[in-house]
Amino acid sequence: MSRYFARGAQLFIDLFSLSAAYWFAFLFRYELDLDLQTYKLLFFTWPYVVIFKYLVLTLFGVPRFSWRYVGLQEAKRILWALGTTTGVLVLFRFILPSFGGYSVFLVIPLGVLAVDFALSFLAITGARVVRRMRAEREERDKRRTASVSRKRTLLIGAGSAGVMVAKEVAQNPNLGIKVVGFVDDDIRKIGTTIQGHRVLGDTTSMAALVNEHRVAQAVITMASVPGSKIRRIVQTCKEISLMVKIIPGIYEILDGQVNLSRIREVTIEDLLGREAVELNLDAIQAFITGKRVLITGAGGSIGSELCRQVSRFNPETLVLAEQAENALFDVHGELSEIADRCDIIPIIADICDAKRIEQVFKIYRPHVVFHAAAHKHVPMMEWNPGEAIKNNVFGTKTVADAADRFGSQAFVMISTDKAVNPTSIMGTSKRVAEIYVQGLSKRSTTKFVAVRFGNVLGSAGSVIPTFQKQIQSGGPVTVTHPDMKRYFMTIPEACQLVMEAATMGNGGEIFVLDMGEPVKIVDLARDLIRLSGFGPDEIDIEFTGVRPGEKLFEELSTAGEDMTKTHHPKIFIGKIASYPLEKVRAGLAELDRIANTTSSEDVRAALTRLVPEMREPADSDPPPAISDRPPTRAETLH
């Protein structure tokens, strides 16, 4: 069918629908008993009213809508268009009699206008709905194959995400999923029908429901739910030998759509589930859209996710600075496919190379700099102390100085909770970098801020991938200490909050992200073992002792830091006293003299003179008393 024929057919259907609605409005209003005068009124006004209604529909863009994909938004637009038309006709109904003469014979009764409005909406919308239903049925028929075996599936969660999953299943019979119903703990939903499927009961009745309805698998369809609830559901499914999967969390569904190809096995991130991040999108858009943005460490776990998040806000140019060629190649290839509204510039550069950084800033003159490049592994920096100084301290200084010199609007440094009362060379080096950007902020037009947070799940070299490799090889899983605790958040959540924090403040602030409650590392290990399909006795856990520079638990602020709330519930400002820039530079001069040393003791001594709160590592401390415990979130952020 040619495009012109299809458009002509749609025009005919619309005009016929509007005409039929107008005729039936008169017939219903006068109960099929029209006198001669009413017939004359109908015949005379009919073409003018129909043409007027279609012109208003055109003005509202209704004829441009695809009939195949008509939905609620299109129906709303049709309703507004026809409502506007009816409003104008009602206005004429009251104005025309004042002109006298023959105009009184053109007055359309209010009852006719009301019925015409309802019938026009039903006819115009209904024609499109029928077209969509027909197309979807044809599509289902094409996709349906006899060889597809459909598993009887229970959807856990009858909220918006569950509704989207049910819709997707209905449209794709070949996915191999047959929904038998929902379960939901909201008692108001039990017994109701959603998308043609009943809410059969709550999660406590799952065992009986599985037997009654011969359920083969369950899918957790809750986009944002506490990890404790996910853990309970997974444990329940395990006890009744029911396979369980999950839809992506809210950080993965950035476009608000659920594609069933994304449904996956339950992961450790789900068991540690955190609340959804609410972002001030207008502020972030004003901060990034149309700007030139530079991200250092663009190939790393945090840097690459920042690239993905920033690209969504359509910067003019996104410059990816990374020293590792392979990592840069990967992130550049990914972004080139998904970011079509900005220039993606891959730059191989070492942040310690002052001439190269100068060249990058001179060519691209970034408005915003996200500085994510750093050496981050605590034990590795204990073994290579001079490299921590070169990269984390002087690399940061090089990039920050360039941002100041070339007039960047904002410089955002990614920091760490290990910079609080640091015990490690890595943590102390990041604290020195914080001190420097704070001092530079006092004399610069560039807004310098640091954002401090804890561990991110799944980052390169982090504990989760390490545990997974150990489990795959049959164990043992090695944990440093039974009391070791850490704060965790997902990489997308951390990067979203970094962008939000970057829009705040006037410069010199150190923002602290609310990391939730600390988690025992040994509990993470046990959860991963269970998620991998092993029992608690099948994979051994060995305690190896605290590694060089590590603490038993991390802090997000020091006792002397006055934590101030921001408008965002997950972002705080640490009111941390800044150092005079001259004093900082004097301390950096001493560090520069020993940057090439391999002596951890010499580096520690120099760092302690610049960061007096630096402590000895945990392996030098006496064993804690039984009553010792890490601070709660409320105490930490007080």
C-alpha positions in Angstrom: 0.0 0.0 0.0 1.6 3.3 -1.0 2.1 6.1 1.5 -0.3 8.4 -0.4 -3.1 5.8 -0.6 -2.7 5.1 3.2 -2.8 8.8 4.0 -5.9 9.2 1.8 -7.6 6.3 3.5 -6.9 7.7 6.9 -8.3 11.1 5.8 -11.4 9.5 4.5 -11.9 7.5 7.7 -11.5 10.6 9.9 -13.9 12.7 7.8 -16.4 9.8 7.7 -16.1 9.3 11.5 -16.6 13.0 12.2 -19.6 13.1 9.9 -21.2 10.0 11.4 -20.6 11.4 14.9 -22.4 14.6 13.9 -25.3 12.8 12.3 -25.8 10.4 15.1 -25.6 13.3 17.6 -28.7 14.8 16.0 -30.5 11.5 15.8 -29.8 10.6 19.4 -30.7 14.2 20.6 -34.1 14.1 18.9 -34.7 10.3 19.4 -34.7 9.6 15.6 -37.6 12.1 15.1 -36.2 15.1 13.2 -38.6 17.7 11.8 -37.9 19.6 8.5 -36.3 22.6 10.2 -33.9 20.3 12.1 -33.0 18.4 8.9 -32.1 21.8 7.3 -30.0 22.7 10.3 -28.1 19.4 10.1 -27.5 19.5 6.3 -26.4 23.2 6.3 -24.0 23.0 9.3 -22.7 19.5 8.6 -19.8 20.3 6.2 -18.7 23.4 8.1 -18.6 21.6 11.5 -16.8 18.5 10.1 -14.2 20.7 8.3 -13.7 22.9 11.3 -13.2 19.8 13.6 -10.7 18.3 11.2 -8.7 21.6 10.9 -8.4 21.8 14.7 -7.3 18.1 14.8 -4.7 19.1 12.2 -3.6 22.1 14.3 -3.0 19.7 17.2 -1.0 17.4 15.0 -3.4 14.4 15.2 -3.2 13.4 11.5 0.6 13.0 11.9 0.3 10.4 14.6 1.1 6.8 13.6 -2.0 4.8 13.9 0.1 1.7 14.5 1.5 3.1 17.8 -1.4 5.1 19.1 -1.4 5.2 22.9 -2.5 7.3 25.9 -0.6 10.4 24.9 -2.2 10.4 21.5 -5.6 9.9 23.0 -5.1 12.9 25.3 -4.2 15.1 22.3 -7.3 14.0 20.4 -9.4 14.8 23.5 -7.9 18.3 23.8 -8.5 19.0 20.1 -12.1 17.9 20.1 -12.7 19.6 23.5 -11.3 22.9 21.9 -13.6 22.4 18.9 -16.7 21.8 21.1 -15.8 24.8 23.3 -15.7 27.1 20.2 -19.0 25.7 18.9 -20.6 26.2 22.3 -19.4 29.8 22.2 -21.0 30.3 18.8 -24.2 28.8 20.1 -24.5 31.7 22.6 -23.2 34.4 20.3 -25.3 33.7 17.1 -28.7 34.6 18.5 -27.5 38.1 19.3 -27.1 38.8 15.5 -30.8 38.2 14.8 -32.2 37.4 11.4 -31.5 34.0 9.8 -28.5 33.4 12.2 -31.0 32.1 14.8 -31.6 29.1 12.4 -27.9 28.1 12.7 -27.9 27.6 16.4 -26.8 24.0 17.2 -28.4 22.7 20.4 -26.1 22.1 23.4 -27.3 18.5 23.6 -26.2 17.8 20.1 -22.8 19.4 20.8 -22.3 17.3 23.9 -23.2 14.0 22.1 -21.1 15.0 19.1 -18.1 15.5 21.3 -18.4 12.1 22.9 -19.0 10.3 19.6 -16.3 12.1 17.7 -13.7 11.1 20.4 -14.8 7.5 20.4 -14.8 7.3 16.6 -11.5 9.0 16.0 -9.7 7.2 18.8 -11.5 3.9 18.2 -10.4 3.8 14.5 -6.8 4.1 15.6 -7.1 1.6 18.4 -8.6 -0.9 16.0 -5.7 -0.4 13.6 -3.2 -0.9 16.4 -5.0 -4.0 17.7 -5.0 -5.5 14.2 -1.3 -4.7 13.7 -0.3 -6.3 17.0 -2.4 -9.4 16.3 -0.6 -9.8 12.9 2.7 -9.3 14.6 1.9 -11.9 17.2 0.9 -14.3 14.5 4.2 -13.8 12.7 6.2 -14.3 15.9 4.2 -17.3 17.2 6.0 -20.6 16.4 5.0 -24.1 17.4 8.5 -24.9 18.6 8.5 -22.3 21.4 8.1 -23.8 24.8 6.5 -21.2 27.2 7.4 -21.5 30.9 4.6 -20.9 33.3 5.8 -17.7 35.1 4.8 -15.9 38.3 5.4 -12.2 38.3 6.4 -10.9 41.7 5.3 -7.3 42.0 2.2 -5.8 40.5 3.5 -2.3 40.2 4.4 -0.2 37.1 7.3 -2.4 36.3 5.2 -5.5 36.5 2.6 -4.0 34.2 5.4 -3.2 31.6 6.6 -6.8 31.8 3.1 -8.2 31.3 2.6 -6.0 28.3 5.9 -7.1 26.8 5.1 -10.7 27.3 1.7 -10.2 25.7 3.3 -8.7 22.6 6.0 -11.3 22.3 4.6 -14.8 22.6 7.9 -16.3 21.3 9.8 -15.2 24.4 8.8 -18.4 26.1 7.0 -16.9 29.0 3.4 -17.6 30.0 2.2 -15.4 32.8 0.0 -17.3 35.3 -0.5 -14.3 37.5 1.0 -11.8 39.9 1.9 -11.9 43.6 2.1 -8.7 45.6 2.3 -7.8 49.3 -0.1 -4.9 48.9 -3.4 -6.4 50.2 -5.4 -3.9 48.2 -4.2 -5.5 44.9 -4.9 -9.1 45.8 -7.8 -10.4 43.8 -7.6 -7.6 41.2 -6.8 -8.2 37.6 -3.9 -6.3 35.9 -3.2 -6.6 32.2 -5.5 -9.7 32.1 -3.8 -11.5 34.9 -5.0 -11.9 38.5 -3.0 -10.9 41.6 -3.1 -14.3 43.2 -1.8 -13.6 46.6 1.2 -12.3 48.6 4.8 -13.6 48.7 4.1 -15.7 51.8 1.7 -17.8 49.8 4.1 -18.5 47.0 4.7 -22.2 47.8 1.0 -23.0 47.5 0.6 -20.9 44.4 3.5 -22.6 42.7 1.9 -26.0 43.3 -1.6 -24.9 42.4 -0.7 -23.2 39.1 2.3 -25.5 38.1 4.7 -22.5 38.1 8.1 -23.2 36.5 9.8 -19.8 37.2 9.3 -16.5 38.9 10.4 -13.0 37.7 10.9 -10.2 40.3 9.2 -7.2 38.6 10.0 -4.5 41.1 12.3 -1.8 39.7 13.1 -0.2 43.1 12.9 -2.3 46.3 15.1 -2.7 49.4 17.7 -5.4 49.1 16.4 -7.1 52.2 13.1 -7.8 50.4 14.9 -9.2 47.3 17.0 -11.4 49.6 13.8 -12.7 51.3 12.1 -13.5 48.0 15.2 -15.2 46.6 15.5 -17.3 49.7 11.8 -18.3 49.5 12.2 -19.3 45.9 15.3 -21.4 46.7 13.4 -23.2 49.5 10.6 -24.3 47.1 13.1 -25.0 44.2 11.7 -22.3 42.0 14.0 -20.6 39.4 13.9 -16.8 40.0 15.0 -14.0 37.7 14.7 -10.2 38.0 14.1 -7.2 35.8 16.8 -4.5 35.8 16.9 -2.0 38.6 16.0 1.6 38.2 19.6 2.6 37.4 19.6 0.3 34.4 16.2 1.4 33.1 17.2 5.0 32.3 14.7 5.2 29.4 11.7 4.1 31.5 11.3 1.0 29.3 11.5 -2.7 30.2 12.8 -5.0 27.5 12.5 -8.6 28.4 15.9 -9.3 26.9 17.2 -7.4 29.9 15.6 -9.8 32.4 18.6 -11.6 34.1 19.6 -13.7 37.1 19.5 -12.1 40.5 22.8 -10.4 41.3 24.5 -9.2 44.5 23.5 -5.6 43.5 19.9 -6.7 43.8 20.4 -8.1 47.3 22.0 -4.9 48.4 19.3 -2.9 46.6 19.2 0.8 47.3 16.4 3.4 46.8 16.1 5.1 43.4 18.1 8.3 42.9 15.9 11.4 42.2 17.8 13.8 40.1 17.3 17.5 39.4 17.4 17.0 35.6 16.9 20.7 34.9 20.0 21.6 36.9 22.1 18.9 35.4 21.0 19.8 31.9 21.9 23.5 32.5 25.3 22.3 33.8 26.1 20.0 30.9 24.0 20.6 27.8 25.8 22.4 25.0 29.1 22.5 27.1 32.5 21.1 26.3 33.1 18.3 28.9 36.4 16.6 29.7 36.5 13.3 31.7 39.8 12.0 32.8 40.2 8.3 33.5 37.4 7.8 30.9 38.2 4.1 30.5 37.8 3.2 34.2 34.8 2.0 36.0 33.6 5.4 37.3 35.0 7.4 34.3 33.3 5.2 31.7 29.9 5.4 33.5 30.3 9.2 33.8 30.8 9.3 30.1 27.6 7.4 29.5 25.6 9.5 31.9 27.0 12.8 30.7 26.4 11.9 27.0 22.6 11.6 27.8 22.5 15.4 28.5 23.9 16.3 25.0 27.1 18.2 25.7 28.6 20.0 22.7 31.8 17.9 22.9 32.8 15.0 25.2 36.6 14.6 25.5 37.6 11.2 26.8 41.1 11.3 28.4 42.6 8.0 29.2 46.2 6.6 29.3 45.1 2.9 28.7 44.6 2.5 24.9 42.4 -0.6 25.0 40.1 0.9 27.7 39.8 4.1 25.7 39.0 2.2 22.5 36.2 0.3 24.2 34.5 3.3 25.8 34.9 5.4 22.6 33.3 2.6 20.5 30.4 2.3 22.8 29.7 6.0 23.1 30.0 6.5 19.3 27.0 4.2 18.9 24.7 5.7 21.5 25.7 9.4 21.6 24.6 10.9 18.3 24.2 14.6 19.4 27.7 15.4 20.5 31.3 15.0 19.3 33.1 12.2 21.1 36.9 12.9 21.1 39.2 10.1 22.4 42.4 11.4 23.8 45.3 9.2 24.9 46.9 11.2 27.7 48.7 10.6 31.1 47.5 13.2 33.6 51.1 13.3 34.9 52.3 14.6 31.5 51.9 18.3 32.0 52.7 19.2 28.4 50.1 16.8 27.0 47.4 18.0 29.5 48.3 21.6 28.5 47.8 20.7 24.9 44.4 19.0 25.5 43.1 22.1 27.4 44.5 24.5 24.8 42.7 22.7 21.9 39.4 21.8 23.5 39.1 24.4 26.3 36.5 22.3 28.4 33.8 24.1 30.3 33.4 21.2 32.8 36.1 18.8 34.0 35.2 15.5 35.7 38.5 14.2 37.2 38.2 10.4 37.7 41.7 9.3 36.9 43.5 7.8 39.9 45.3 4.9 41.3 42.7 3.3 43.6 43.9 0.0 45.0 45.0 0.3 48.6 47.6 -2.6 48.9 49.0 -1.8 45.4 49.8 1.8 46.5 51.4 0.5 49.7 53.8 -1.4 47.5 54.3 1.5 45.0 54.0 4.6 47.2 55.8 7.0 44.9 53.3 6.2 42.1 50.4 7.1 44.3 52.0 10.5 44.9 52.8 11.1 41.2 49.3 10.1 39.9 46.8 10.9 42.7 48.5 14.1 43.9 50.5 15.6 41.1 48.3 14.3 38.3 45.3 16.0 40.0 47.4 19.1 40.4 48.3 19.1 36.7 44.7 18.8 35.6 43.4 21.3 38.2 46.0 23.9 37.3 45.1 23.5 33.6 41.4 24.0 34.4 42.3 27.2 36.3 44.6 28.5 33.7 42.2 27.9 30.8 39.1 29.2 32.6 37.0 26.1 33.0 33.7 26.8 34.7 33.8 23.7 37.0 36.2 21.0 38.1 34.8 18.0 39.8 37.2 15.6 41.6 36.2 12.1 42.3 37.4 11.3 45.9 37.0 8.5 48.3 35.9 7.6 51.8 39.5 6.3 52.3 40.5 10.0 52.5 38.8 10.3 55.9 41.3 9.7 58.8 43.4 7.9 56.2 45.5 4.9 57.1 46.7 4.1 53.6 49.0 5.9 51.2 46.2 5.8 48.6 43.7 7.4 50.9 46.1 10.0 52.1 47.1 10.8 48.6 43.5 11.5 47.7 43.1 13.7 50.8 46.1 15.7 49.7 44.4 16.1 46.3 41.3 17.3 48.0 43.3 19.8 50.0 45.0 21.2 46.9 41.7 21.7 44.9 40.2 23.4 48.0 43.1 25.7 48.2 43.1 26.5 44.5 39.4 27.2 44.6 40.0 30.3 46.9 42.0 32.1 44.2 40.3 30.8 41.0 37.3 31.7 39.0 36.8 27.9 38.3 34.4 26.2 40.7 36.5 23.4 42.3 34.6 20.7 44.2 35.3 17.1 45.4 32.8 14.3 45.7 33.6 11.6 48.3 32.0 8.2 48.3 32.8 4.6 49.2 33.1 1.4 47.2 31.2 0.8 44.0 29.8 -2.6 43.1 31.5 -4.4 40.2 34.3 -1.9 39.5 37.5 -3.3 38.1 39.6 -5.1 40.7 36.9 -4.8 43.4 35.8 -7.5 45.8 32.8 -8.7 43.8 34.6 -9.8 40.6 37.4 -11.3 42.8 34.9 -13.4 44.8 33.2 -14.5 41.6 36.4 -15.8 40.1 37.2 -17.7 43.3 33.7 -19.3 43.3 34.0 -20.3 39.7 37.3 -22.0 40.4 35.8 -23.9 43.3 37.0 -21.7 46.2 38.1 -20.9 48.7 36.7 -17.4 48.9 39.2 -15.2 50.7 38.0 -12.5 53.1 40.5 -10.4 55.0 38.7 -10.2 58.4 35.3 -11.4 59.7 34.5 -7.9 60.9 35.5 -6.1 57.8 32.8 -3.7 56.7 32.4 -1.4 53.7 29.9 1.0 52.2 28.7 0.1 48.7 26.7 1.7 45.9 26.2 0.9 42.3 28.3 2.6 39.7 25.4 4.3 37.9 24.0 5.6 41.2 27.4 7.0 42.2 27.8 8.8 38.8 24.3 10.2 38.9 24.9 11.7 42.4 28.3 13.0 41.2 26.6 15.0 38.4 23.9 16.2 40.9 26.5 17.3 43.4 28.5 19.1 40.6 25.6 21.5 40.1 25.7 22.6 43.7 27.9 24.9 45.7 30.1 27.8 44.9 33.5 26.1 44.9 35.7 24.6 47.7 33.1 22.2 48.9 33.7 18.5 49.6 30.4 16.7 48.9 29.8 13.4 50.7 27.4 10.9 49.3 25.0 8.9 51.6 26.2 5.4 51.2 23.5 3.8 53.2 24.5 1.2 55.9 27.9 -0.5 55.8 27.9 -4.2 54.7 30.0 -7.0 56.1 32.3 -8.4 53.4 31.8 -11.9 54.7 28.1 -11.5 54.2 28.7 -10.5 50.6 30.8 -13.6 50.1 28.0 -15.8 51.5 25.4 -14.2 49.3 27.5 -14.6 46.2 28.1 -18.3 47.0 24.3 -18.8 47.3 23.5 -16.9 44.1 26.1 -19.0 42.3 24.0 -22.1 43.1 26.2 -23.5 45.9 25.2 -24.4 49.4 26.9 -22.8 52.5 29.2 -25.8 53.0 30.2 -26.3 49.3 32.5 -23.3 49.0 34.9 -22.5 51.9 35.6 -19.0 53.2 39.1 -18.3 54.4 40.2 -15.3 56.5 43.6 -14.0 55.3 44.1 -11.0 57.6 43.9 -7.3 57.0 46.0 -6.2 54.0 48.5 -3.3 54.1 46.9 0.1 54.6 43.3 -1.2 55.2 40.8 -0.3 57.9 38.2 -2.6 59.3 35.6 -0.1 58.4 35.6 3.1 56.3 34.3 6.5 57.4 32.6 9.2 55.3 33.5 12.1 57.5 35.7 12.9 60.5 34.6 13.8 63.9 35.6 17.5 63.3 33.7 17.8 60.0 30.4 19.6 60.2 28.1 17.8 57.8 25.5 20.1 56.2 22.4 18.9 54.4 21.7 19.9 50.8 18.4 19.9 49.0 19.2 16.3 47.9 18.7 13.7 50.6 21.7 11.7 49.5 24.2 14.5 49.3 25.9 16.3 52.2 28.5 19.0 52.3 31.5 18.4 54.6 32.5 21.8 56.1 36.2 20.9 56.1 38.7 23.7 56.9 40.8 24.5 53.9 44.6 25.0 53.9 46.3 28.2 52.6 47.4 27.4 49.1 51.0 28.5 49.9 51.2 26.0 52.8 49.8 23.3 50.5 52.4 24.0 47.8 55.2 23.9 50.3 54.0 20.5 51.4 53.8 19.4 47.8 57.3 20.5 47.1 58.5 18.1 49.8 56.4 15.3 48.3 57.8 16.1 44.9 61.3 15.4 46.2 60.4 11.9 47.3 58.0 11.0 44.6 60.4 8.6 43.0 61.2 6.7 46.2 60.1 3.1 46.9 60.2 3.6 50.6 56.7 3.5 52.1 58.1 4.9 55.4 59.5 8.0 53.8 56.3 8.7 51.9 54.2 8.1 55.0 56.3 10.6 57.0 56.0 13.3 54.3 52.2 12.7 54.0 51.7 12.9 57.8 53.3 16.3 57.9 50.7 17.5 55.3 47.8 15.4 56.6 48.1 15.3 60.4 45.0 13.1 60.8 46.8 10.2 58.9 46.7 7.1 61.1 48.6 3.8 61.3 46.9 1.0 59.3 44.6 -1.5 61.0 47.2 -4.2 61.3 49.2 -2.0 63.6 46.2 -1.3 65.9 45.4 -3.5 69.0 42.5 -5.8 68.5 39.2 -4.0 69.1 37.1 -4.7 72.2 33.9 -6.7 71.7 31.8 -3.6 72.2 33.6 -1.7 69.4 31.5 -1.2 66.3 31.6 1.1 63.2 29.4 4.2 63.4 25.9 4.0 62.0 24.9 6.1 59.1 23.2 8.7 61.3 26.3 9.0 63.5 28.6 9.2 60.5 26.6 12.0 58.8 25.8 13.9 62.0 
